């Protein structure tokens, strides 16, 4: 690839040059509107009475959004092959290399049709770009770029419900190089997306692997023995009360830590900028030492009653509205970081010791400290903790690699289109 830096000329009024190009391509790109290059349309309306449980896939806007995110379509809809053939006589058939774009909801989400298999979609909700002149990959990536997406948002208006219409689709600007350069650019991004997808699958598998190990290495269903153990460990896990392991943490800041040591409980990260609290109020903040745990009462699909998080990032301060507990003895942080955060283990102790608050669940500390918990011997805690620490580091490594690839793609999209 080569970077192209030069003074703009009169020619730039009619055409533009991308910042980054493949070698051998120097001609200007031509600025056009998509309606000048292809038919922008929709299909004949399908009524709900025509929906079926099997047959030809029928895409709604939300289905395209799910597909773009790499997720499975929930509650997929189909139409019969007979209806598809009958309606396609009037509307035509969607073909490989054409583009379907969401016109409602999340606007401008593009789906590049990968083959000539039959499919149909919801009129009005999805815009059909009948591409027969451009490289499909180039069209798709040009559409997903920042400039096109900005045009769609600006065109949608400022009303409560924005829409991307057929008319706006026809007016959507695009800069077009030669067909050979389209193929080069489209192929480059297609390969980059495949690399991103491979890394996404690796990351997802590692996270699934961790969940599987959590299930097998912590006791389940009232048992005192985990399903999977390291060699040399055979004893039952001992039932203890949380009050033997943790105590109330009443330590206040007293001007010891400044705002840059404010800890976000939700992410367990230092907020260098603080959380907006006045400096003179920090004296009332609670001190969270390394190894302390804090209760976050916000509920979610994963944590239906709230959750505990362990501080493994260093001493700091946190909002006084959160409850924090401190270990009564030296305990392996790497083990308790996993154990105290694992919902199947912590669900019942939390349910039995919380009450519904205005914004989130509140922990009744005395009741929680009276709850039972199964604990392995110290050496087994160390083994389990080290195992999950290494697995977490591997997951974090793959997460960073994926994020770098995604940032790389974002940068290339900005530099390789104009």
Secondary structure as UniProt FT lines:
FT   STRAND          2..3
FT   HELIX           10..13
FT   STRAND          15..16
FT   STRAND          20..21
FT   TURN            23..24
FT   STRAND          29..33
FT   HELIX           34..37
FT   STRAND          39..41
FT   HELIX           48..50
FT   STRAND          56..59
FT   HELIX           61..68
FT   TURN            69..70
FT   TURN            74..75
FT   STRAND          77..79
FT   HELIX           81..91
FT   TURN            96..97
FT   STRAND          99..102
FT   TURN            107..108
FT   STRAND          110..112
FT   STRAND          119..121
FT   TURN            124..125
FT   STRAND          126..130
FT   HELIX           136..144
FT   HELIX           146..155
FT   HELIX           166..171
FT   STRAND          173..176
FT   HELIX           179..217
FT   TURN            221..222
FT   TURN            231..232
FT   STRAND          238..241
FT   HELIX           242..245
FT   STRAND          246..248
FT   TURN            254..255
FT   HELIX           259..261
FT   STRAND          262..264
FT   TURN            265..268
FT   STRAND          269..271
FT   TURN            272..273
FT   HELIX           279..284
FT   STRAND          286..288
FT   TURN            290..291
FT   STRAND          293..296
FT   TURN            304..305
FT   STRAND          307..310
FT   STRAND          316..318
FT   TURN            320..321
FT   STRAND          323..327
FT   HELIX           333..339
FT   TURN            340..341
FT   HELIX           343..351
FT   TURN            352..353
FT   STRAND          354..355
FT   STRAND          362..363
FT   HELIX           365..369
FT   STRAND          372..375
FT   HELIX           378..415
//
